[in-house]
Amino acid sequence: MSAKPSFLKRMFLLLWNTVNGIRKLIINVIFFGLLAVIAVAILNSEDDIIIEDQSALVLNLSGSIVDQKHYVDPIEMAFSQGQANDPEGEILLADLLYTINNATEDARINSIVLDLGNLQDAGISKMTAIGNALKQFKAANKSVIAMANGYDQNQYFLASFADKIYLNNQGMVSLDGLSRYRLYYKSALEKLKITTHVFRVGTFKSAVEPFIRDDMSDADKVASKVLLNDIWQSYSTIVASNRQIGPDQLVLGTDEYLAELDKAQGDSAQMAVNMKWVDELVSADAFRVAMIERVGSDKEGKNFKQISYNNYRSLTAPTPKFVKNDSIAIIVAKGTILNGKQPAGQIGGESTSKLLMRARFDDKVKAVVLRVDSPGGSAFASEQIRQEVLALKAAGKPVVVSMGSLAASGGYWISASADYIVATPTTLTGSIGIFGMFATFEQALNHIGVTSDGVATSDWAGLSPVRELSPKVATVIQRHIERGYHEFISLVAKERHMTLEQVDNIAQGRVWTGKRALTLGLVDELGDMELALAKAADLAKMDKFDVKVIEQELSAEQQIMQQIMGASAAYVPDSVRQTSVVEQFIKHWAGAFETLSMFDDPNHVYMYCENCNY
C-alpha cells in the first residue's frame, strides 16, 4: 500500500498545475493571436504570382525528398519550416516530378536552376527519377543550371544532370564514396550488467549485432562490401556519364587527391574545375549577372527572371477531380512497419491495411500499385498488410509493387505476394530473415542490492525483465524464431516459384540491390512508378485509366491549419523559430534511439533491415 501525499505536497501540485495551465493558456492566446493577424495579412495580399516569359524555374530543394509526407503538427511545422538545416522538411517526389514535367511543356519556362544547398536526403533511386525528368526537360531545348556554395555527394548527383555546374569560388565538391560504420554496445551493456537476449535466424541478419558484439562480423563485412560496391557503381557510372569523365575520377586516393590539390595551389574550388567536376567558379553576384544574361532581368532589374519551386507548384498543381473512369490506386507504405494505427506518412498494421481495404471495396479501382519504401519492422503488422494484399487479389484486383529506395525484410514480406514486383537498380531489398530481442536487468539490480523472488504456477508466469531468463524458455523462443524464418522463406518460395533451398541460399538476412535481386528472382523487372502503373493496367486489361492516390485523409481542421501555418511560416521571426543549443543537442542524439520505436510487435518478432541505412 502506498502512502498518500502530504497536505503540503498536494497543495504544491495543485498550485503548480494551476500556474502551468495559466502559462500555457497565455502563450497559446498570444501565439494564435499573432498567427491570426499574419494569416489574414497573407490571405488578403493582393500580390499575384506572375510567370514572365523566358523565366527560370528555381528548384530550391530543402529537406528530404520522400514518397509520402509525414503528418506534422501545424505548430511544430511553423517553428521548424524554413530553417536552412531543417531535416524535417519534406518534398513529395511525385510533386517534384510533376512540376518538372509541367515546366517542360510550359513555354514561359526556358531554364531550371538547381539550388541544392539545403537538400538533405533523397536516395539514388529517387534522384535518378528526378534526373530522368531533367533529361526530358533538356530534350525540349531547355537548359538546366546548377549553382551552390558547395556540393555534398547527394547534391552533386543531381547537379551532374545540369548542362552547366557553377560553384562558389570559395566552395568545394565533397565526394567520399560510401561506408557503413556502426556503434557496438556489447561491452557497455556488460558493464551496466544488462543481459541482452537475442534470437535470430540468418547468417547476415545483422540488425542485432551491436547488442551482442563489439565489432562487425565477417559475414556482415562481406555482404556490406558487396552492397556498397553495387550502389557506388550505379552512382559513379551515372555521374561520370553525365560529366563525360571516367568513374575513377570521382573519388581519389589520398595521394592522388593531395597531388591534385597541390596543382590547384591548395584551392579546393579550382581543383573541382581541374577535375571537371564543375564548369565555372563564380561569386553569388557573378552568378546573378550570368543568369540575367541568360534569361533576362526581372521587372525591378535587380535579379534574373525566375519563379521558385513552391510558387510554381502552387500555380500549376493539378486540381483535385472526381474520378469518373476506372482507376489504378496508388497506396504508399513508407517507413518502419509498426502495429496498430499510425499517422499519415507511416506504416501501421491496421492503418495501412485499411487503405488497402478501401481500394478493395472501391468499385472504380481495378488494380493497385503498392509503393514500398520500408526497412520492415513488426512481423505481425507485416503479415496483417500482406493479408490485405491477398484479399485484393482474391477480389480480382491485380497488385503491383513499386519498390522505392528500400523494400527489405518486412518491406519484402508485404511485397512478396504481389502479382508483379518492380524495383529500381539501387533499391535495397531482400534481407529475408527474422529476429527477436529483449533485455533483462537482473544483474544490474543485483549489483545495487535489489533482488526478485516469489512463486508462480508455470515457467511462463514468472517471466519478467527483472529476472533471469530460463534456458528452457529461451529454447522455446528460438524455436518460434526458426519457425518464423521457415515461414518467410516458404512464402518467398511459393510466391516467387522457387525451392526452399534456392530461397535459403539468397536469404539468411542478406540485402541485395534491385539489380542483383532481378537476377536472383526476387523482383520481376527494373523500372520506376510509370512502369508499375503500366504493368498494373496491363494485368487489369485497362486501355484508359485514372490514377487515384489512396491515403489517410486529414480532417478539415487539420488541412486548414496546415495551409495557414505553412503560408505563415516565412513570417515567423527567426529568433522565435530557432531552437536552443540544448534542444538541438537532444534532438541530434535522440536519432540514435529512433529504431527502438519499432519494437512493438506483440510476439516480439521482427523483420527489420538495419543494413539499409546508407
N, C-alpha and C positions, 0 to 999 in steps of 0.2 A: 504494500500500500504506500502511495506517495504522499508526502506531506503537502498540505495546502499552502499556497503562497501567503506570506505575511500581509497584514493590512497595508503597511508602507509600500511593500513591493507591488501590490495590486493598484494602489493609488498612483505609483510612479508609472506603471504600464498604461493606466488609463490616461494620465496626463500626456505621456509621450505619444500615444496613438492619436489623441486629440490634436496636439501640436503638429504632428506629422501630417495628419489629414488636412489641416488648415493650410499647411505649407504647400502640399500638392495642389490643393484647390486654387490657391493664389497663382501658383506657377502656370497651371493649365489655363486659367482665365486670361492671364497676360499673354501667354503664348498664342492661344486660339484667337484672342482679340487682334493681335498683331497679324496673325495669319489671315484673318478675315479681311483686314484692310489691304494686305498685299494681294489676296486673291481677287478682290473687287477691282483693284487697280489694273491687274493683269487682264481680267475678263473684259474690262471696259476700254482697254487700249485700242486706239484707232490705227496703230501701226500695222499695216498689212505687209506680209512677206511677198516680195516680188522677185521673180527669177528673170534677170536680164539675159538677153540673147548673148550667146558665146560665153556663158559663165562657167566657172569651175565648181564642181561639187567637192566639198572638202569632207572627206571621210575621217572626221576626228573621233577615232575609236578609243573609248576609255573603259577600262574594266575588262571583263571576260566575255568571250563570245560563246553562247550556250544554245542548246537545242530547246530549252524551256526555262523561263524565268522563275525564280523563287518568288513567292509572295512575301513582301517585306512590309512590316508595319509602317504606315504612312509617316508617322513622326520620325521613326528611325531613318526612313528614306530621305526625309528633308534634311536631316543633320549629317547624313553621310554623302549624299549625292553631290557631285561637282568637285569633290576633293581630288587633287591631282593624283594621289596614290590610293584612291578608294578601291579596294579589292572586291567590294561587293557590287560594284556597278556591273550590269549585265546587258549585253546586246544580243537580241534574238537573231540567230543565224538566218532563219527564213526571212526576217525583215530586211537584213542587210543584203541578202541575195536579190530580193525583190527590188530593193532600191537601186542596186547597180544595174539590174536588167532594165528597170524603168528608165534610168539615165541613158542607157544605150540607145533607146528609141526616142529620147527627148532631144529635139533639135536645139533647144536652148542650152543644153549642156555639151561642151566640147572637150572638157578635161575632167579628170578626177585627181584630186590631191590627197595622197595618203598621209594623214597626220597620225603617226603611230606611237608617239612618245608616251602615251598613257595606256597603251594596250598591255594588259597584264597576262592574260592566258587565253588560249584558243584551242590548241591541239592541231597537229599536222592535218588530220582528216578534214576538219572544218576549214582550216586556212587554204587547203588545196581546192575545196569547193569555191571559196572566195576568189582564189587565183584564177580558176577557170572562168568565173563570171567576168573578171577583169580582162581576160584574154578576149572574150566576146565583145567587150567594150572597145578594146583596141582594134578588133577586126572591123568595127564600124567607122574606121578612120578617125578615131578619137584617141587622145593621149592620156597616159597615166603617169603622174609625177609623185615621187616620194620625197619627203623632207623631214628631218629630225635632228635634234641636238646630239643624238646618239642612238644606235640600234642594238638591242639585245638580240638573241638568237631567234625568238619568235617573231619579233618585229621585222627583222631582216628577211625572214622567209617571205612575208607578204610584200615587203619592199622590192624584192627581187623581180616581181611581176611588173614593175614600173618600167616605162620607156627610159626614164632618167631618174637617178637617185642623187639627191642633194644631201650633204652632211654639213653641219655647222663646222666652221674651221677650227673650233676647239673641241670637237667631238671625237668619237671613236666607234668602231664596229666590234662588238664582243661576240666572237664565235668560238665556243668552247667544246662542242661535241656533247655527248650525253654521258651521264654517270648515274649510279644508283648506290647511295650510301645510306645506312640506317643506324639508329642508336639501338644498342643491345642492353638489356636490363637484368640479365641473369644474376650477376654478382651483386648488383644493387638490391635486388629482391631478397637474395640470401642474407645480406647484411641487415635488411629490415625484417628478416625472419618471416617473409611471406612465401607460402608454398603455392606454386602455380601448377595446376593440374591441366595437362594438355592431352587431347585425344584427337588423332588425325589419321587420315589415310592419304597417301600420295607423297612420293619422294620429293616433288617440287612444291608441295603445299607449304610455302614458307611464311605465311601470314603470322604464324605464332612463333617463329624463330627468335625474335627479340626477347621473348619471355623465358626461353629455355636455353639460349646460347649467349656467348659473349662475342661471337663473330659470325660471319656469313658462312653457311655450309658450302661444301664443294659443289653439290648439286645445284644450289641456288646461284652460285657464281657462274656455272656453265650455262644455265638457262638464261640468266640475266644478260650475260655477254652476247649470246646469240640474238636475243631480243633487241638489245641496244644497237647492235651492228645492223640489224634489219631496218630499224627505224631510221638510223642515221644514213644508211644507204639511200633510202627514199628521200630524205631531206636533202642530202648533198647532191643527188642526181638532179632533182628538180631545180634547186638554186643554181647549180653550175650551168645547167642548160639555159636557164633564164638569163644568166650573166655572160654566157658564152666563155666560160673558163673551165678549167679542169676541177673535178671534185676534190682533188688533193690540195687545191689552192685555198680551201676554206679554213681548215684548222691546221695550223702549222705546229711542228715540233718546237720545243723551246729554243733550240739553237737556231733554227731557221727563222723563228719569229724575231729573235734578237738581231739577226743579220738584216732582216727587212726593216726593223725599227732603226737600226744604225744608218741604213741607206736614206731613211727619211729624217735623219738627224734627230731621232727621238720623238718626232711628231706623229702621233697615232692617226690623226686625221689624214695627213699626207700619205702615210703608209696605206690607208684604206684606198686612196686613189691609185697608188702604185700597184696595189694588188688587184685593181679593177673591181673592188667591192662596191665602190661608189663612183659617180661620174664627175662630181664637181663639189668644191668646198665653198660655202657662202656664209655670210652672216645673215641674221634674220631679216635685216633691211635689204640686203642684196637679193635675197630670195623674193621678197615682196616686189622689188623692181623687176626681177626676171619674169615673175608671173604677170605683172602689168603689161610687159612687152608681149607676153604670150596670149593673154585673153583680154587685155584692156583694163582700164581703171573703172572703179565704181563711180556713182554719181558725185560723191564727195571728192573724188580724185586722190584719195589717200591710200587706197588699197586696191587689190585686183578684184574683178567681178567674181563674186563667189556666193555660195549658199552652203550652210552647214548640213551635216547629215540629218540632225534632228529636225531642222526646219524643212528640208526637202522631203523627209519621210512624212512629216505631218501634212504636207501639201499633196503628196502623191499616194498616200496609203489607201489601199482598196477599201471601199465602204462595205460594211457587213451586208450580206444579202441572204435572202431566204432561199434555201436550197430547194429548187423545184425538181431538178433532174436526179437520176440515180447517182450516188456518190461513193467515193472511197474515203473512209475515215482515217485520219492520222491521229494516233494516240502516242504520246511521248512518255517513256519510262526513263527518267533521268535521276541519277544519284544512288545512294545506298538504299538497298531494299530493307524496309522496316515493317514492323507489324502494325495492324490497325489502320486508322485513318491518318493520313499525313497531309499537310497543306500543299497548295499548288506549287509545282516545281520539285516535288519529292515523290518517292515511290512508297506507297503503303499497300500492304497486302489487301486490305479492304477497299481503300480509296481507288487504287489503280484497277482492281477487279471490277469496281462499279463503273468505271469509264468503259471498260471492255463490254460490260453488260449493256450499257446504253447503246453501244454500236450494234449489239446483237438484236436488240428489240426495236431498233430504228429501221423501219421498212425501206427507207431511201438508201440506207447503207448496204452496199452489195459486197464490199470487201474492206479489209482493214490493213493498214500499214502500221506496224508497231515499231516505233523508233526507240531503240535501246541504247542508252549511254550510261552504263552502270557497272561497277565492280562487284555487284552482288550484295549479300548480306544475310538476312534471315532465311534459313531453308524452308521454314513453314510458310512465310509470306511468299517466297518464290513459287512454291507449289500452288498456293491459292491463285496466283496470277496465271500460272500455266493451265490450271483447270478451266479458267475462263477462255483461254486461247482454244482449248479443246472444245468448249461449248460453242464458240463461234464457228469452228469448222463443222461441228455436228449440225449447226443451223444452216449449213450450205454457204457460208461466207468465208472465202479464202483469206488466209492471214499471211502476209509477207513481212518479215523482219528486216528493217534497215538499221544496220549497226553503225553507231557513230564512232567516237574516239575509242570507246571500250565497251565490250559486252562480254564480260568474263565471269566465271564461277556462277553465282546466282543469276547474273545477267545472261549467261549462256543457257541456264536451265529454263528461263522463261522464253527463250528463243527456239529451243530445240524442237518443239512440236509444231512450229510454223510450217506452212506449205512450201516456203521458199525463204532462203536467208541470203541477204545481200550485205556485203561488208566492204569497207574501203581497204586499200592495200596496207594502211598503217593502223587499222583497227586492232586493238589488243583484245584477243578473245581466247576461248578455251578455259584454262585454269579449272579443269574438271577435277574437283577434289572436295573434301569436306572436313571440317574440324569442329571440335568443341573445346571450350576453355573456361575455367573459373579458378579463383584463388581462395585459399583458406588462410586464416590468421592465427591458428592455434599456437604456433611457435612465438609469434610476436607478443601475444597476450601472456603466454607463459613467462616470457622474458621480463615482463613488468609485474609478475605475480598474480595474474588473472588466469583462473582455470575454469574448465567446464566439466560438469559431472551430472549424472542423472540416470534415468531408466527409460526404456522405450519398448514398444511391443514388436518392433521389427528393425532390421538394419536400415530401412528407408526412413523410418520416422525420426531418427536421430540426426539426419543429415543437416549440417549447418556450416557456415563459413568460419565459425569459431572452433570447430572440432576437426580432428584429423580424418581424412577420407579413408575409408576401409579399402584395402586392396581388392577385396571381392566386388565391392560396389564399382570400383574403378574398372574392373574387368567387364562388368555388365555395360558400363557406359561406352567403353571401347568397342564392345560388340555392336552396340547401336550405331556408332560412327561407321564401322565397317559395313553394316547393313545399308547405311545411307549412301556410302560410296558405291556399293554394288547397285543400288537403285539408280544412281546417277549414270554410271557407265551403261547400265541396261537401257535406260531411257535414250541415251545418245545412240546406242547400237540399234535400237528399234527404229528411231526416227530418221537416222542417217543411213540405214541399211548397211550396217557393218556388224562384224562379230565382236563379242566381248573382248577377245584378245586384241583385236585391232584398236578398239577404243582405249583399252587399258594402256597400250603402248604409247598412245599420244595424250593420255590423261595424266594421272599422278600429280595433278595440280599445276601442270606446266602451262605457261602462257605463250601464245603464238600471235604473230602478226596476221592480218587478214590475208596477205599474200600467201603465207605458208598454210594458213587454215584452209585455203581453197584447194591446195594440192593434197592436204590430208583428208579432205572430205567433210570438214566441219562447217563450211559455208558453200553456197551454190554458185555465187558469182560476185565479181568485184564491181562496185559502182556506187552511185550516190542515191539520194532520195528520189530523183526523177526516174531512175531505173527501177527502183522498188515500186513506185506508183504505176509505171508501165507494166511491170510484171503482175501486179495485183489486178489491173484492168484486163490483162490477157487471161488470167486464171478465172476471172468472173465473167469473161466473154462480153466486155463492155467496149463499145467503139467511142462513145462520148460519156464523159462523167464530170461531175463537180468534185472538188476536194473539200472535205469537211473536217476541221480540227475539233476533236472532242477533248475537252479539258475541264478541270474544275472551274466552275463559274463563281466569280466574286459577287457578293451582294451589291445592290445598287449603291449602298452607303460606302462600301469598300472601293468601288470604282470611282465614285465622285471624289473621295478623299485622296486616292492615288493621283488622280488627274490634277487636283488643286495643289497637292504637295509637290508633285513633280514639276508643275509650272512655276511654283513659287520658290523652288529650291535655290535658284540663282539669286534670289533677293535676300536670302538669309545671310547676315553678315558672317564673314569668315571667322571672326572672333567668337561667335556663338557656335558655329559649326565645328570648330576644331576641338578635338579630344585632348585630354591631358596626356602627358608622357606616361603616367602610371596606367591610364586606360589603354593606351597603345601597347604598352608592355604586356598587360594582362591579355589583351586580345591576341597578340602575337603568340604567346605561349599556350593560349587555350587551343590553338590549332593542333598542337601536339597531341591533344587528347580527343580530337574530334572523332576519330574512328571508334572510340569507346561507345558512342551513341548508337552504334548498330547492334550492340549486344543485348537484344531484347527478345530473342527467339524463345518461345515458351518451352521448347525442348532443349535449349542451349546448344543448338546445332546450326552451323553457319557454312555458307558457301560464299566466300569472300576472297577477292584477289588483291592482296597487298602489293603485288608486283606491278600493278597497273598505274602506279603514281609516278609517271615520268613527265 
